[in-house]
Amino acid sequence: MKKNYWLIAIFLLLGGATVWYYLGGNDTSKSNLGWDRLFKVAEADIQKIFIAKRTGETTTIERDGNSWKVNGQWKASKNAMENLLEAVTNLELQSVPPPAAIEGVVKELASRGIKVEVYGNRGKLLKAYYIGGVTADARGTYAIMDGSEQPMVLQIPQMEGQIRTRYDLVGDDWRDRNVFSYQPEDIAAVSVEYPQQRNKSFKLKRNGNDWDIKPFYDNVPAITQPVSKGRVEGFLVGFGGLMAESFSNQYSQKDSIRQMMPFSVISVTDMKGIERIAAFYPTYRQDKYTGERRSEVVERYFADVNTGDWLLTQHRVFEKVFWPYEAFFEKPGMPVKN
């Protein structure tokens, strides 16, 4: 009889374990099992992300209010951060590599894996893992949790393709490329200088709810027509997000170009008194063999910004703020528009 009791007890124990497994015991988010399969972190918990490449280059991205800062100095690129956070917060297990493939995958991760550390409040390490290359079908990305010996294949739900590129940025690629980014109400003053067209240059300054505008150069006659407040506002809206095409800080000829006369120099001062200045130098299409200019049409400018950056910008983006002095005034006989 006692033997039957033991058999019944064992049966109930195994049955209970089976029920626990299927009703939630296999949910690794509720247990310590499968810790090396859980890569994603809730965005609200993230305060800092550290990324280290095998080349020795490291990047630290920290939350800074409603935005992110790169290496404690620069505002992070909105697009780069959206891509990175989408990965960090949505990494999902796609499959486990077969035993025969594990050795090769681990070697690849050891040689070219990108280390990722995700931190929460008070410097608490939330996750640490390595991101590798893509699978043979290019639908998944190899990864391994720091401290684990078992690599995994990860994916982002509803997305096909590799994840590595979202972590594999270098240097300035992580940085915000906005040359100017202001709302009209944040601007206290703007000056636009055209060294070769002095009569087109001007200074615009806030005066209460109105704006004062005068020539940039003292020897240029002032226009006496009334200033159109609507035109001023239309001009200021253009500074809402003027983004460069790319950083060109390593461009070898930038010191030589600085010796030339720029097409324009624009200065914007915000309501806190902080001034940002950018000088624009036109670039022209050149023959790749002779170096001779092939076109007089300006499509791009190098922008020399007082942050110390050298950027490549597009004319079609920045032409909205290349206004002439006379554009802000009402024509004779026209009523003033407020």
Secondary structure, DSSP 4 states (H G I P E B T S, - for coil): -HHHHHHHHHHHHHHHHHHHIIIIIT-GGGSSTTGGG-----GGG--EEEEE-TTS-EEEEEEETTEEEETTTEEBPHHHHHHHHHHHHH-EEEE---HHHHHHHHHHHHHHPEEEEEE-GGG-EEEEEEEEEE-TTSS-EEEEETT-S--EEEEBTTB-S-SGGGT---GGGGB--EEE---GGGEEEEEEE-TT-GGG-EEEEEETTEEEEEESSTTSPPP-SPB-HHHHHHHHHGGG-EE-SEE-TT-TTHHHHHTSPPSEEEEEEETTS-EEEEEEEEE--B-TTT--B--S---EEEEEETTS-EEEEEHHHHGGG---GGGGBPPTTPPPP-
